[in-house]
Amino acid sequence: MRIRPLDPAYPGCMLDHVPGIDLTLEPLDDHLVVQPSDEETETRGGLIIPASAENRCQTGVVTAVGSEAGGVEPGDKVLFPREAGYEVRLAGSAVRVMRRGELIARVHD
């Protein structure tokens, strides 16, 4: 497995998949892994506004937590700033790795 930067101007990284090796991401300390959601809003007139155009916050589902990231469990839906943490691409899927303190709230549907 090799780690390489996505873009020098943007903090994130790409994990290249090596055939035959299963990639998992285990956060350390107070870090956690969040799968951002691609929510869209539809107006009364039928116009669809992507979540990226609405505001500076985003929701996602926690997929893994570090040993010191108390109060959050895998499966929790959370609210966080778009700029929080680092974007990591695993096998073509983008996730965010961030500190517990970067979360704004837990979302209850």
C-alpha positions in Angstrom: 0.0 0.0 0.0 1.3 3.4 -0.9 0.0 6.8 0.4 0.3 9.8 -2.0 -1.1 13.3 -1.8 -4.2 14.2 -3.8 -3.5 17.9 -4.2 -0.8 19.9 -2.4 -3.4 22.7 -1.8 -5.9 20.4 -0.2 -5.2 18.2 2.8 -6.1 14.6 1.9 -4.5 11.5 0.6 -5.2 8.5 -1.7 -4.5 5.0 -0.6 -3.5 3.0 -3.7 -5.0 -0.5 -3.6 -2.5 -3.3 -4.0 -4.1 -6.4 -5.4 -4.6 -9.1 -2.8 -4.4 -6.8 0.2 -7.6 -5.9 2.1 -7.7 -2.2 3.1 -9.2 -1.1 6.3 -8.9 2.1 8.2 -8.6 2.1 12.0 -8.6 5.6 13.5 -6.2 6.2 16.4 -6.7 8.2 19.6 -9.5 10.8 19.2 -9.9 10.4 15.5 -12.9 8.9 13.7 -13.9 8.0 10.1 -17.1 9.5 8.6 -18.8 8.5 5.4 -20.2 11.8 4.1 -23.8 11.7 2.8 -24.8 13.0 -0.6 -28.0 14.6 0.5 -29.9 16.8 -2.0 -32.8 19.1 -1.3 -35.7 19.6 -3.8 -37.5 22.9 -3.8 -41.3 23.4 -4.3 -40.7 24.1 -7.9 -38.8 20.8 -8.4 -35.3 22.3 -8.5 -32.8 20.0 -6.9 -30.1 21.7 -4.9 -27.0 19.6 -4.1 -25.8 19.5 -0.5 -22.5 21.1 -1.6 -24.3 24.3 -2.6 -26.5 24.7 0.4 -24.2 25.6 3.3 -20.9 25.0 4.9 -22.0 22.0 7.0 -22.4 18.4 6.0 -23.8 15.2 7.5 -22.3 11.8 7.4 -22.3 8.4 9.2 -19.5 7.4 11.6 -18.0 4.2 10.3 -15.1 3.8 12.8 -13.9 5.5 16.1 -10.6 5.7 17.9 -10.2 4.6 21.5 -10.4 8.2 22.8 -13.3 9.4 20.7 -15.9 9.2 23.4 -19.6 9.9 22.9 -19.7 8.7 19.3 -20.2 5.2 18.0 -20.2 3.6 14.6 -23.5 4.1 12.9 -24.2 7.6 14.4 -25.3 10.3 12.0 -23.3 13.5 12.7 -23.0 17.1 11.5 -19.6 18.6 10.7 -18.0 21.5 8.8 -17.2 20.7 5.2 -13.5 21.7 5.8 -13.2 19.3 8.8 -10.5 16.6 8.8 -8.9 14.9 5.8 -10.4 13.3 2.8 -9.2 9.8 2.2 -10.1 7.6 -0.8 -10.3 3.9 -0.1 -11.0 1.7 -3.1 -12.7 4.6 -4.9 -14.9 5.6 -2.0 -14.2 8.9 -0.2 -14.3 9.1 3.6 -13.3 11.8 6.0 -10.9 11.2 8.9 -11.3 13.9 11.6 -10.9 14.6 15.3 -13.8 14.1 17.6 -13.7 17.8 18.5 -14.5 18.8 14.9 -18.0 17.3 15.1 -20.8 19.9 15.7 -23.7 17.6 16.6 -25.3 14.1 16.5 -28.3 14.0 14.1 -31.4 12.1 15.2 -33.9 11.3 12.4 
